Amino acid sequence: MKTEILPKIKHLFSDELTKKLIQLRRNLHQNPELSFKEERTAQVLFDQLSELNPKEIKRVACTGLVARIGGKNPNAPVVAIRGDIDALPIHEETGLDYASKNAGVMHACGHDVHATWAIGTAHLLSQNPAAGDVLVVLQPAEEIGQGARAILASGALDNVQAMFGGHVDRRFKVGQVVAQTGALAASSDKFQICLTGKGAHGARPHESRDPIVGAAALIMQLQTIISRRLNPADAGVVTVGTVNAGTAFNIIPETASLTGTIRATTKSNRDLLKSEVERLSLAIAQTHQLKVNFEMGLGTPPIENPPDATKQAQQAVKSLLGEEALQPLGFLNMGGEDFACYLEKMPGCFLRIGAREEGSEIIPAHSPYFYADEGCIFVGAAVLAETARIASESLFQTK
C-alpha cells in the first residue's frame, strides 16, 4: 500500500520524516497493547520523542508520556495536544502486511495513528515552534475511559491553558476534517441492577417473589425514559446489554441482574437519564416486592467543543487544506471519548480526521477489518501542530 501525502501539506514533511512516521505507525500497529499495559508502546514513543531533545519528557499515569516542546517565549501560555495509545481485545482480520502479531489484540480504533501523528506534531513544532511551550501527551487507557483522568490526576497538565486532539474517521476521506462547536460525542455511563426476591418451584410461583418477572417489567419500563422523559429534540440512549437469572427451567431464582449503558450529549440530559434509571429500578422493585441493589458506574462525560478553541482549529484546517476541507459531522455520535475529561478542565477542541482513501468503503471502528489510510497521519500532525501555534499565539495576545 503506497502512502500518499496531500500536496497541500507535503512540503511540511521531509522524506526522512515521512519514512520515520510510516515505520512508527506500522510498528505500533503490529505490536498493539491493551489499556494500561502499553509498556512496549510507551518505550517506543519515549525513544522517538527523546530524539527531538524536548525541554522535558516524563512517564506519567502508569504507561503515559508527556513531552514539553519548547516555544518561542517562555512566558507564553502552555497548550497541549493528545494522542491515545491503547488497543482493543479484537482479533485482526485486515490482512495487512503489518497486521497485529499479538493474538486477540488489535488497533481497531486507530490509536496507532493517533500516537504517530502526535509524534509528527512534536517534529513539526520542534522545527517551527509555537509562541509558548506545547505538551505532547501520549495517553493510555482511552478504551476503558480511565486514561484521561489518570493524566489529569498526575498534575502534568496543571498549567495547560488549552488542549486539542483528534480521532481517525473512515466516514470521511483523507483531507477532510470535522472541527465544529457543540456536541461531538456522548457521555458513556454504565449501570448494574440486581433484583432479589424469593426463590420457589416453577410449578408454585405463588410461593415466590419472582425477580425475573420484575426484571422483565423493568426492562420494558426503562425504554420509556427516552420516549417519554427526554425532550424529543435531544438524543439519548438507555440500553440493557446483559440479563442474567436462573439455573434451571423449573426453578424461580432468588436474583436477577441487568447491566447496561446510558448515553447523552449534554450534562443535564446525562443527569436526567441516570436519575430516571435509578428511580424506575426502585419503583419496579417495590411493585414486585423485591429488594434492589443499584450501582452506577460513571464513565466519560459528553464532548462539547467550545466556540473559541474550535475557531482556532478551524483556522488551522483552512490555512493548511482550504475551507472545503472542513466538513460537518452530519449526525449525532453516541459513542464515548475520554478526551471529554480534559474539556471539563480547560478549553479545547476534539477533531474527526478523515482516514478513508478515495474510492474505498466505510469500515466502522472496533471492527476486525478496520484500518486507517496512512495519509491521515500527515493531516493529523499538520493540523494539530498548526492549531497549537494558533491557540498559543491567541492566548499569548490575550494574556
Phi and psi in degrees as a GROMACS rama.xvg file:
@    title "Ramachandran Plot"
@    xaxis  label "Phi"
@    yaxis  label "Psi"
@TYPE xy
-86.9642  132.847  LYS-2
-89.8219  123.802  THR-3
-106.683  128.615  GLU-4
-99.5443  133.908  ILE-5
-56.0438  134.421  LEU-6
-54.4866  -32.9849  PRO-7
-67.0933  -22.0592  LYS-8
-120.486  -0.677938  ILE-9
-57.6965  -34.3714  LYS-10
-65.0956  -16.7345  HIS-11
-76.7221  -16.5391  LEU-12
-121.286  116.118  PHE-13
-66.6527  163.575  SER-14
-59.2366  -38.8417  ASP-15
-64.6146  -44.519  GLU-16
-68.0168  -39.8007  LEU-17
-56.8673  -49.6125  THR-18
-61.679  -42.3037  LYS-19
-61.2136  -44.1016  LYS-20
-69.961  -38.0897  LEU-21
-65.3473  -43.636  ILE-22
-63.1849  -39.9711  GLN-23
-62.2203  -47.9752  LEU-24
-57.7786  -45.0224  ARG-25
-69.3136  -34.4554  ARG-26
-60.8238  -48.5016  ASN-27
-64.85  -39.2873  LEU-28
-65.7386  -37.9761  HIS-29
-72.2361  -20.4914  GLN-30
-126.971  58.7601  ASN-31
-72.272  150.396  PRO-32
-136.825  145.614  GLU-33
-76.6241  171.05  LEU-34
-55.7226  131.371  SER-35
62.6767  13.8438  PHE-36
-119.815  17.1447  LYS-37
-82.493  48.5866  GLU-38
-66.841  -49.7426  GLU-39
-64.111  -43.9734  ARG-40
-56.8784  -46.1838  THR-41
-63.1243  -38.8085  ALA-42
-68.1216  -41.611  GLN-43
-60.1633  -45.0759  VAL-44
-69.3262  -36.4873  LEU-45
-60.2267  -44.8902  PHE-46
-63.2838  -39.6593  ASP-47
-63.7798  -45.0332  GLN-48
-69.583  -34.5866  LEU-49
-61.4141  -30.9801  SER-50
-61.9023  -22.681  GLU-51
-87.9753  -3.23863  LEU-52
51.7717  56.234  ASN-53
-65.9786  161.974  PRO-54
-59.9519  -31.8317  LYS-55
-158.64  145.002  GLU-56
-145.789  130.307  ILE-57
-148.292  152.716  LYS-58
-82.9484  134.075  ARG-59
-139.689  163.377  VAL-60
49.995  47.5694  ALA-61
73.1434  -77.752  CYS-62
-116.393  17.623  THR-63
-91.1518  166.455  GLY-64
-136.776  144.955  LEU-65
-135.078  123.813  VAL-66
-118.127  137.612  ALA-67
-102.43  113.038  ARG-68
-93.6278  120.212  ILE-69
-63.7877  141.787  GLY-70
-100.821  -175.981  GLY-71
-76.5216  -29.1724  LYS-72
-131.383  116.223  ASN-73
-64.5855  -15.1008  PRO-74
-91.9368  -4.93557  ASN-75
-76.2285  151.908  ALA-76
-60.8217  151.943  PRO-77
-93.6975  134.278  VAL-78
-119.827  168.551  VAL-79
-138.862  151.945  ALA-80
-124.948  150.385  ILE-81
-125.809  137.532  ARG-82
-127.462  131.244  GLY-83
-92.0336  158.138  ASP-84
-129.922  -5.65008  ILE-85
-89.4813  161.223  ASP-86
-112.295  -174.535  ALA-87
-119.925  154.855  LEU-88
-80.0928  70.7631  PRO-89
-132.941  139.789  ILE-90
-84.8015  122.598  HIS-91
-72.5151  137.728  GLU-92
-128.315  21.6291  GLU-93
-74.6558  -27.8913  THR-94
75.6314  11.1846  GLY-95
-64.2597  150.096  LEU-96
-60.7882  -27.8165  ASP-97
-111.214  35.7364  TYR-98
-64.0621  161.899  ALA-99
-55.2219  135.386  SER-100
-96.1218  -4.81719  LYS-101
-100.627  107.734  ASN-102
-56.1685  129.281  ALA-103
78.3901  7.06158  GLY-104
-129.989  136.318  VAL-105
-152.276  145.143  MET-106
-82.8594  77.3484  HIS-107
-93.6479  7.24842  ALA-108
-128.84  7.05042  CYS-109
83.8723  13.3291  GLY-110
-69.8679  -21.8566  HIS-111
-62.1248  -37.8387  ASP-112
-71.9385  -42.2498  VAL-113
-59.1361  -44.7103  HIS-114
-63.0339  -40.0428  ALA-115
-68.1815  -42.6042  THR-116
-71.8056  -22.6541  TRP-117
-65.9493  -40.8214  ALA-118
-65.3626  -41.1985  ILE-119
-60.0092  -40.1275  GLY-120
-60.7283  -42.8598  THR-121
-60.7865  -40.3337  ALA-122
-62.1159  -47.0969  HIS-123
-65.0554  -37.1163  LEU-124
-74.9223  -26.1202  LEU-125
-70.2455  -35.764  SER-126
-76.6625  -37.021  GLN-127
-138.018  85.8673  ASN-128
-66.7238  158.106  PRO-129
-78.8429  175.545  ALA-130
-60.9212  -47.1232  ALA-131
-112.894  179.529  GLY-132
-65.0357  149.329  ASP-133
-122.956  127.373  VAL-134
-89.0028  125.63  LEU-135
-98.1349  113.831  VAL-136
-105.813  119.911  VAL-137
-103.852  105.641  LEU-138
-100.853  131.647  GLN-139
-83.2147  169.907  PRO-140
57.6135  35.46  ALA-141
-69.3549  -36.3231  GLU-142
-64.2099  -22.2423  GLU-143
-106.938  8.84828  ILE-144
69.6918  23.4499  GLY-145
-118.324  -15.6879  GLN-146
-67.4363  -44.2504  GLY-147
-62.1482  -42.8931  ALA-148
-64.4113  -35.7998  ARG-149
-66.4396  -40.3179  ALA-150
-62.3683  -46.1639  ILE-151
-62.152  -41.6733  LEU-152
-65.4811  -23.9507  ALA-153
-69.7515  -18.6859  SER-154
83.9535  0.472723  GLY-155
-64.7228  -22.8112  ALA-156
-108.103  15.3892  LEU-157
-57.9784  -31.718  ASP-158
-104.302  9.78253  ASN-159
-77.3586  134.841  VAL-160
-99.1937  -17.7678  GLN-161
-161.808  152.177  ALA-162
-140.451  142.567  MET-163
-134.522  148.39  PHE-164
-160.294  178.882  GLY-165
-158.389  169.746  GLY-166
-137.892  135.482  HIS-167
-63.0592  149.444  VAL-168
-151.818  111.649  ASP-169
-79.5168  2.66589  ARG-170
-76.4639  -12.2645  ARG-171
-122.637  147.233  PHE-172
-76.0938  156.872  LYS-173
-56.5448  128.735  VAL-174
103.412  -13.1332  GLY-175
-97.5023  139.869  GLN-176
-136.772  135.574  VAL-177
-99.585  118.774  VAL-178
-139.008  91.4197  ALA-179
-134.835  153.369  GLN-180
-75.992  162.041  THR-181
87.3367  -159.826  GLY-182
-67.7866  127.348  ALA-183
-123.39  -20.3532  LEU-184
-153.226  157.151  ALA-185
-92.993  162.197  ALA-186
-67.9616  159.511  SER-187
-141.255  96.4061  SER-188
-115.961  156.142  ASP-189
-126.251  150.6  LYS-190
-127.873  154.939  PHE-191
-135.157  127.953  GLN-192
-126.49  125.216  ILE-193
-117.127  120.837  CYS-194
-103.023  128.394  LEU-195
-119.236  126.169  THR-196
-124.518  -132.203  GLY-197
-136.35  122.384  LYS-198
-75.6416  157.315  GLY-199
-164.124  176.379  ALA-200
-70.3112  140.347  HIS-201
-62.15  -21.0663  GLY-202
-83.3531  -11.0778  ALA-203
-129.531  64.4445  ARG-204
-63.0569  -21.1348  PRO-205
-67.1959  -16.5765  HIS-206
-88.428  -1.26839  GLU-207
-108.8  171.128  SER-208
-123.295  99.3344  ARG-209
-79.4965  111.189  ASP-210
-73.5435  -21.3988  PRO-211
-69.9848  -42.0464  ILE-212
-63.5543  -40.5202  VAL-213
-62.7937  -41.7997  GLY-214
-63.6605  -40.8589  ALA-215
-62.2603  -43.5283  ALA-216
-63.782  -40.0429  ALA-217
-66.6474  -42.5316  LEU-218
-57.7958  -43.7705  ILE-219
-68.0606  -40.3858  MET-220
-68.8386  -32.2013  GLN-221
-61.0937  -28.7052  LEU-222
-71.7951  -15.2947  GLN-223
-80.2994  -12.8393  THR-224
-61.9336  -49.422  ILE-225
-68.0001  -41.4804  ILE-226
-78.0137  -24.6099  SER-227
-125.682  -12.5515  ARG-228
-112.168  -25.5645  ARG-229
-93.8162  138.327  LEU-230
-54.4144  126.736  ASN-231
-58.1438  -20.1402  PRO-232
-78.4543  -10.473  ALA-233
-106.474  159.734  ASP-234
-103.898  143.958  ALA-235
-164.721  159.509  GLY-236
-139.127  134.158  VAL-237
-126.914  110.379  VAL-238
-121.859  129.404  THR-239
-89.8671  119.473  VAL-240
-100.302  -29.6709  GLY-241
-136.203  147.265  THR-242
-135.669  125.309  VAL-243
-134.348  126.502  ASN-244
-167.518  148.032  ALA-245
83.4058  159.016  GLY-246
-130.438  -15.5087  THR-247
-155.584  160.543  ALA-248
-67.8143  -22.4208  PHE-249
-115.466  23.9148  ASN-250
-124.573  126.678  ILE-251
-85.481  118.714  ILE-252
-79.4481  170.261  PRO-253
-76.6165  -35.849  GLU-254
-133.321  157.195  THR-255
-141.634  138.401  ALA-256
-128.641  148.041  SER-257
-128.365  145.394  LEU-258
-131.254  154.681  THR-259
-168.572  -175.026  GLY-260
-130.391  150.163  THR-261
-122.005  131.673  ILE-262
-128.71  137.592  ARG-263
-149.688  158.114  ALA-264
-106.407  -1.25605  THR-265
-135.774  156.854  THR-266
-62.6988  -42.1636  LYS-267
-63.7307  -41.3469  SER-268
-70.9876  -33.0153  ASN-269
-60.0237  -47.0223  ARG-270
-62.7561  -40.8135  ASP-271
-61.3066  -49.9398  LEU-272
-63.6316  -41.3179  LEU-273
-63.0988  -44.4235  LYS-274
-67.7939  -34.6661  SER-275
-70.1892  -38.6541  GLU-276
-61.7436  -43.5842  VAL-277
-66.8657  -43.0445  GLU-278
-60.8981  -46.097  ARG-279
-66.1386  -35.7563  LEU-280
-60.8664  -44.6316  SER-281
-66.8042  -41.1286  LEU-282
-68.7601  -44.6478  ALA-283
-66.2917  -39.4061  ILE-284
-60.2163  -43.5291  ALA-285
-64.9882  -41.5641  GLN-286
-59.1851  -38.165  THR-287
-99.3484  14.1681  HIS-288
56.1055  45.5268  GLN-289
-115.277  155.176  LEU-290
-91.115  150.521  LYS-291
-132.71  137.896  VAL-292
-117.117  117.166  ASN-293
-114.096  127.526  PHE-294
-129.749  133.402  GLU-295
-114.545  121.787  MET-296
-97.0678  109.362  GLY-297
-71.998  124.944  LEU-298
-102.397  -137.797  GLY-299
-87.7503  145.133  THR-300
-74.5233  171.896  PRO-301
-72.7834  151.496  PRO-302
-88.8505  122.19  ILE-303
-128.5  99.8066  GLU-304
-67.2874  126.425  ASN-305
-79.1998  158.837  PRO-306
-63.6718  -49.7318  PRO-307
-64.0073  -48.5434  ASP-308
-66.0474  -34.4686  ALA-309
-65.8737  -39.2263  THR-310
-61.9759  -35.9367  LYS-311
-64.3031  -42.2027  GLN-312
-66.0695  -40.8749  ALA-313
-62.5057  -40.9425  GLN-314
-61.1876  -40.1984  GLN-315
-63.5277  -44.9818  ALA-316
-61.6492  -46.8014  VAL-317
-64.6118  -39.0305  LYS-318
-69.2031  -30.3621  SER-319
-90.7347  -42.279  LEU-320
-118.928  -9.86242  LEU-321
93.8256  155.316  GLY-322
-61.3332  -29.5543  GLU-323
-66.7674  -16.1671  GLU-324
-71.4929  -26.3903  ALA-325
-73.0553  125.891  LEU-326
-124.51  144.439  GLN-327
-74.7831  149.004  PRO-328
-61.6525  -41.7286  LEU-329
83.5746  -0.930272  GLY-330
-161.725  165.658  PHE-331
-90.9335  121.804  LEU-332
-89.6639  114.679  ASN-333
-94.6301  6.44479  MET-334
-75.1871  157.773  GLY-335
-98.3272  160.393  GLY-336
-159.109  120.847  GLU-337
-77.6434  0.0824667  ASP-338
-56.7381  -24.2795  PHE-339
-56.5535  -29.7733  ALA-340
-63.7431  -35.2719  CYS-341
-67.037  -40.5892  TYR-342
-70.2343  -15.467  LEU-343
-73.19  -21.238  GLU-344
-104.583  -23.5033  LYS-345
-157.491  159.47  MET-346
-69.818  162.006  PRO-347
171.203  -171.228  GLY-348
-151.176  136.431  CYS-349
-110.215  129.495  PHE-350
-108.042  154.947  LEU-351
-109.157  126.639  ARG-352
-117.956  120.492  ILE-353
-55.3675  137.088  GLY-354
-134.584  18.1583  ALA-355
-109.326  129.482  ARG-356
-74.1482  156.251  GLU-357
-56.0737  129.751  GLU-358
82.4796  1.43711  GLY-359
-97.5357  170.596  SER-360
-86.8287  160.691  GLU-361
-80.0018  125.129  ILE-362
-118.968  123.602  ILE-363
-70.195  147.588  PRO-364
-62.9085  156.392  ALA-365
69.5395  16.7557  HIS-366
-97.8121  146.485  SER-367
-66.8466  -9.31861  PRO-368
-103.751  4.11496  TYR-369
-71.8053  138.349  PHE-370
-152.314  159.036  TYR-371
-113.212  134.107  ALA-372
-63.0728  136.83  ASP-373
-70.5153  -12.7476  GLU-374
-61.0703  -25.9342  GLY-375
-72.438  -19.1861  CYS-376
-55.8078  -43.6459  ILE-377
-78.9999  -32.3274  PHE-378
-64.4068  -48.0105  VAL-379
-60.3308  -45.5814  GLY-380
-64.0456  -45.5806  ALA-381
-65.5363  -45.1714  ALA-382
-67.0259  -43.7152  VAL-383
-67.641  -37.9298  LEU-384
-64.679  -45.0455  ALA-385
-68.8576  -36.2572  GLU-386
-62.1111  -42.3379  THR-387
-61.1625  -41.3803  ALA-388
-63.7051  -46.9532  ARG-389
-64.3905  -44.2266  ILE-390
-65.7483  -41.9853  ALA-391
-61.8295  -45.4215  SER-392
-64.6577  -42.4961  GLU-393
-63.3203  -43.9494  SER-394
-65.7303  -37.2042  LEU-395
-65.8811  -39.5806  PHE-396
-69.0373  -29.1783  GLN-397
-98.288  3.21423  THR-398
